[in-house]
Amino acid sequence: MADLTDAEIDAAEERGRIARQTEPRASAARYDGKNDRIIVDLTNGCTFAFPPRLAQGLEVATEEELASVEILGAGYGLHWEALDADLSVPGLLSGLFGTRAHMARLAGRATSPAKAAAARANGAKGGRPKKQAS
């Protein structure tokens, strides 16, 4: 790998400075037991909240465990030591509450009137067909 030039280092530092000013970062985080929400205050003055049951690693956590949230990486991450759980603040703001597999499980668990009607119709037909041996 070639040595970095002073100009490349300066450019990288400038990109980092801009990212620190513009990208969402946590300034504070806490668990609100009354509303069962993790609340995150951002450095830009905004606040967002999410139910911990959506987030990978927090699904079955106790209130005490949820309350022990820490901010990591200059505000880019949330960490729960007792749960060994980490979440990305930019990811959470994008609606990502865990890995791709975790998000797929959440999507498959979703209920809707259409999904319920389809399940009832399928059940009325005798359910899922048996697999045929090849």
MIVOVEX-644046 format. One line per 2 residues: number of its first residue (from 1); their letters; for each residue x, y, z of N, C-alpha, C. Coordinates in nm, 3 decimals. Layout:
% residues N
NUM) A) X:Y:Z:X:Y:Z:X:Y:Z; ...
This chain:
% residues 134
1) MA) 0.085:-0.117:0.000:0.000:0.000:0.000:0.089:0.123:0.000; 0.058:0.219:-0.082:0.138:0.340:-0.093:0.121:0.426:0.032
3) DL) 0.225:0.501:0.063:0.217:0.593:0.177:0.116:0.704:0.145; 0.043:0.744:0.246:-0.054:0.852:0.228:0.020:0.985:0.223
5) TD) -0.027:1.070:0.135:0.032:1.203:0.126:-0.034:1.294:0.229; 0.030:1.405:0.257:-0.028:1.501:0.351:-0.165:1.548:0.302
7) AE) -0.179:1.565:0.171:-0.307:1.611:0.114:-0.416:1.507:0.138; -0.384:1.378:0.125:-0.482:1.273:0.147:-0.522:1.266:0.295
9) ID) -0.424:1.284:0.383:-0.453:1.285:0.527:-0.540:1.405:0.562; -0.507:1.521:0.508:-0.587:1.641:0.533:-0.730:1.623:0.482
11) AA) -0.745:1.562:0.364:-0.878:1.540:0.307:-0.959:1.444:0.395; -0.894:1.339:0.445:-0.962:1.243:0.532:-1.005:1.309:0.663
13) EE) -0.919:1.392:0.720:-0.954:1.464:0.842:-1.072:1.557:0.819; -1.075:1.622:0.704:-1.186:1.712:0.671:-1.316:1.634:0.657
15) RG) -1.310:1.516:0.591:-1.431:1.433:0.578:-1.480:1.391:0.717; -1.389:1.358:0.806:-1.427:1.321:0.942:-1.490:1.436:1.017
17) RI) -1.435:1.557:1.000:-1.490:1.675:1.066:-1.632:1.701:1.017; -1.653:1.692:0.887:-1.786:1.713:0.829:-1.884:1.606:0.878
19) AR) -1.838:1.481:0.883:-1.925:1.372:0.930:-1.965:1.396:1.075; -1.873:1.439:1.159:-1.906:1.464:1.300:-2.010:1.575:1.315
21) QT) -2.012:1.669:1.221:-2.106:1.780:1.228:-2.242:1.747:1.166; -2.245:1.654:1.073:-2.368:1.632:0.997:-2.436:1.498:1.021
23) EP) -2.361:1.395:1.055:-2.422:1.263:1.072:-2.487:1.251:1.209; -2.597:1.175:1.217:-2.666:1.161:1.345:-2.580:1.085:1.445
25) RA) -2.569:1.142:1.565:-2.496:1.079:1.673:-2.574:1.098:1.802; -2.560:1.005:1.892:-2.630:1.012:2.019:-2.554:1.100:2.117
27) SA) -2.627:1.187:2.185:-2.567:1.265:2.294:-2.611:1.209:2.429; -2.725:1.138:2.431:-2.776:1.075:2.553:-2.870:0.962:2.512
29) AR) -2.880:0.862:2.599:-2.972:0.750:2.575:-3.021:0.699:2.710; -3.147:0.656:2.713:-3.205:0.607:2.837:-3.323:0.517:2.804
31) YD) -3.363:0.439:2.904:-3.482:0.355:2.890:-3.596:0.419:2.966; -3.710:0.435:2.901:-3.832:0.488:2.962:-3.924:0.369:2.989
33) GK) -3.925:0.323:3.114:-4.004:0.206:3.151:-4.154:0.229:3.142; -4.199:0.350:3.166:-4.342:0.381:3.160:-4.398:0.356:3.020
35) ND) -4.322:0.399:2.919:-4.366:0.383:2.780:-4.297:0.268:2.708; -4.211:0.193:2.778:-4.135:0.082:2.721:-4.066:0.124:2.591
37) RI) -3.981:0.226:2.602:-3.908:0.279:2.487:-3.764:0.310:2.525; -3.674:0.287:2.431:-3.539:0.340:2.441:-3.545:0.478:2.377
39) IV) -3.499:0.579:2.448:-3.503:0.716:2.399:-3.360:0.762:2.374; -3.337:0.815:2.255:-3.204:0.860:2.217:-3.211:1.007:2.178
41) DL) -3.134:1.089:2.248:-3.120:1.230:2.212:-3.002:1.242:2.119; -3.019:1.316:2.010:-2.914:1.332:1.910:-2.842:1.465:1.927
43) TN) -2.720:1.471:1.875:-2.640:1.592:1.886:-2.700:1.709:1.809; -2.790:1.681:1.714:-2.852:1.791:1.637:-2.978:1.845:1.704
45) GC) -3.009:1.797:1.825:-3.125:1.845:1.898:-3.250:1.761:1.882; -3.248:1.665:1.791:-3.364:1.577:1.772:-3.359:1.464:1.874
47) TF) -3.475:1.401:1.893:-3.487:1.286:1.981:-3.569:1.180:1.908; -3.530:1.055:1.924:-3.613:0.947:1.869:-3.623:0.836:1.973
49) AF) -3.728:0.755:1.957:-3.753:0.646:2.052:-3.796:0.523:1.975; -3.768:0.406:2.034:-3.810:0.281:1.972:-3.838:0.178:2.080
51) PP) -3.929:0.084:2.052:-3.958:-0.021:2.148:-3.843:-0.122:2.148; -3.788:-0.157:2.263:-3.674:-0.248:2.267:-3.705:-0.387:2.212
53) RL) -3.829:-0.428:2.213:-3.863:-0.561:2.163:-3.835:-0.577:2.014; -3.819:-0.465:1.941:-3.785:-0.471:1.799:-3.637:-0.495:1.776
55) AQ) -3.554:-0.460:1.871:-3.410:-0.458:1.850:-3.343:-0.591:1.886; -3.257:-0.635:1.798:-3.183:-0.759:1.820:-3.099:-0.750:1.948
57) GL) -3.118:-0.848:2.033:-3.045:-0.852:2.159:-3.119:-0.791:2.275; -3.226:-0.717:2.247:-3.302:-0.652:2.353:-3.440:-0.714:2.371
59) EV) -3.474:-0.812:2.290:-3.611:-0.865:2.285:-3.665:-0.911:2.420; -3.583:-0.976:2.501:-3.631:-1.031:2.628:-3.557:-0.970:2.747
61) AT) -3.497:-0.855:2.728:-3.421:-0.790:2.835:-3.513:-0.738:2.944; -3.461:-0.736:3.066:-3.536:-0.680:3.178:-3.524:-0.527:3.175
63) EE) -3.608:-0.461:3.252:-3.601:-0.315:3.260:-3.466:-0.270:3.312; -3.410:-0.343:3.409:-3.279:-0.307:3.464:-3.171:-0.318:3.357
65) EL) -3.177:-0.424:3.278:-3.078:-0.442:3.171:-3.092:-0.332:3.066; -3.214:-0.299:3.030:-3.237:-0.194:2.929:-3.189:-0.058:2.979
67) AS) -3.202:-0.034:3.107:-3.162:0.095:3.164:-3.011:0.115:3.164; -2.935:0.010:3.143:-2.789:0.021:3.148:-2.728:0.054:3.012
69) VE) -2.798:0.125:2.928:-2.750:0.160:2.794:-2.633:0.258:2.804; -2.532:0.236:2.719:-2.416:0.324:2.710:-2.403:0.375:2.567
71) IL) -2.341:0.490:2.551:-2.314:0.545:2.419:-2.169:0.514:2.385; -2.147:0.464:2.264:-2.013:0.429:2.218:-1.976:0.505:2.092
73) GA) -1.847:0.504:2.060:-1.799:0.552:1.931:-1.840:0.693:1.897; -1.815:0.787:1.987:-1.849:0.928:1.963:-1.997:0.947:1.931
75) GY) -2.080:0.856:1.983:-2.224:0.869:1.964:-2.281:0.790:1.849; -2.198:0.710:1.781:-2.247:0.632:1.667:-2.307:0.498:1.706
77) GL) -2.293:0.459:1.834:-2.344:0.329:1.874:-2.404:0.332:2.014; -2.493:0.235:2.040:-2.550:0.212:2.172:-2.505:0.073:2.215
79) HW) -2.474:0.057:2.344:-2.421:-0.070:2.393:-2.486:-0.106:2.526; -2.518:-0.234:2.541:-2.569:-0.290:2.666:-2.472:-0.400:2.706
81) EA) -2.387:-0.372:2.803:-2.281:-0.465:2.845:-2.339:-0.598:2.892; -2.437:-0.597:2.982:-2.493:-0.720:3.037:-2.559:-0.807:2.931
83) LD) -2.605:-0.746:2.824:-2.673:-0.819:2.716:-2.580:-0.852:2.601; -2.459:-0.795:2.603:-2.364:-0.806:2.492:-2.434:-0.766:2.361
85) AD) -2.504:-0.653:2.367:-2.580:-0.606:2.252:-2.530:-0.468:2.210; -2.516:-0.449:2.080:-2.473:-0.322:2.023:-2.565:-0.286:1.907
87) LS) -2.603:-0.159:1.899:-2.686:-0.111:1.789:-2.625:0.017:1.733; -2.634:0.033:1.604:-2.583:0.151:1.536:-2.689:0.261:1.535
89) VP) -2.650:0.381:1.577:-2.745:0.493:1.576:-2.790:0.525:1.433; -2.699:0.538:1.335:-2.747:0.561:1.198:-2.836:0.447:1.149
91) GL) -2.806:0.324:1.187:-2.889:0.211:1.147:-3.028:0.219:1.207; -3.035:0.252:1.336:-3.165:0.266:1.401:-3.249:0.374:1.334
93) LS) -3.184:0.485:1.300:-3.257:0.593:1.233:-3.306:0.553:1.095; -3.241:0.452:1.037:-3.283:0.400:0.906:-3.385:0.287:0.920
95) GL) -3.421:0.253:1.043:-3.518:0.147:1.065:-3.456:0.010:1.072; -3.324:0.001:1.091:-3.256:-0.128:1.102:-3.233:-0.160:1.249
97) FG) -3.301:-0.262:1.297:-3.296:-0.298:1.439:-3.211:-0.421:1.465; -3.129:-0.459:1.369:-3.042:-0.576:1.385:-2.989:-0.621:1.251
99) TR) -2.942:-0.745:1.248:-2.885:-0.802:1.126:-2.995:-0.825:1.022; -2.954:-0.859:0.903:-3.049:-0.888:0.795:-3.142:-1.003:0.834
101) AH) -3.086:-1.107:0.896:-3.166:-1.222:0.937:-3.268:-1.181:1.044; -3.225:-1.099:1.138:-3.317:-1.051:1.242:-3.430:-0.970:1.180
103) MA) -3.397:-0.882:1.088:-3.499:-0.799:1.024:-3.596:-0.886:0.942; -3.546:-0.992:0.880:-3.632:-1.082:0.803:-3.730:-1.154:0.896
105) RL) -3.683:-1.193:1.015:-3.773:-1.256:1.112:-3.881:-1.159:1.156; -3.844:-1.032:1.177:-3.944:-0.932:1.216:-4.048:-0.915:1.106
107) AG) -4.003:-0.911:0.981:-4.095:-0.893:0.869:-4.189:-1.012:0.855; -4.138:-1.133:0.876:-4.220:-1.253:0.865:-4.321:-1.265:0.977
109) RA) -4.296:-1.195:1.085:-4.383:-1.200:1.202:-4.495:-1.096:1.193; -4.483:-1.006:1.099:-4.580:-0.896:1.088:-4.719:-0.951:1.059
111) TS) -4.819:-0.886:1.116:-4.956:-0.926:1.090:-5.028:-0.812:1.020; -5.122:-0.850:0.940:-5.205:-0.752:0.871:-5.339:-0.819:0.842
113) PA) -5.441:-0.742:0.814:-5.570:-0.803:0.780:-5.559:-0.895:0.657; -5.478:-0.857:0.559:-5.463:-0.939:0.439:-5.393:-1.071:0.472
115) KA) -5.289:-1.065:0.557:-5.217:-1.186:0.594:-5.307:-1.279:0.675; -5.386:-1.225:0.766:-5.478:-1.305:0.846:-5.584:-1.371:0.757
117) AA) -5.636:-1.296:0.661:-5.738:-1.351:0.570:-5.679:-1.463:0.485; -5.557:-1.444:0.437:-5.492:-1.547:0.356:-5.468:-1.673:0.438
119) AR) -5.428:-1.658:0.564:-5.405:-1.774:0.651:-5.536:-1.849:0.676; -5.645:-1.776:0.699:-5.775:-1.840:0.720:-5.820:-1.914:0.594
121) AN) -5.802:-1.852:0.477:-5.842:-1.916:0.351:-5.759:-2.042:0.326; -5.631:-2.035:0.355:-5.544:-2.151:0.335:-5.584:-2.263:0.432
123) GA) -5.615:-2.225:0.557:-5.658:-2.325:0.655:-5.788:-2.391:0.614; -5.880:-2.316:0.554:-6.008:-2.370:0.511:-5.989:-2.472:0.398
125) KG) -5.881:-2.459:0.324:-5.851:-2.552:0.214:-5.776:-2.675:0.264; -5.750:-2.681:0.394:-5.678:-2.797:0.446:-5.533:-2.766:0.480
127) GR) -5.494:-2.642:0.470:-5.357:-2.605:0.506:-5.258:-2.623:0.394; -5.133:-2.620:0.431:-5.024:-2.631:0.334:-5.021:-2.772:0.276
129) PK) -5.003:-2.785:0.143:-4.997:-2.919:0.083:-4.874:-2.995:0.134; -4.889:-3.127:0.142:-4.777:-3.213:0.181:-4.672:-3.213:0.071
131) KQ) -4.545:-3.218:0.112:-4.437:-3.226:0.012:-4.436:-3.363:-0.051; -4.411:-3.365:-0.181:-4.405:-3.491:-0.255:-4.261:-3.540:-0.254
133) AS) -4.242:-3.669:-0.233:-4.107:-3.726:-0.237:-4.059:-3.727:-0.382; -3.933:-3.692:-0.403:-3.879:-3.688:-0.539:-3.834:-3.823:-0.585
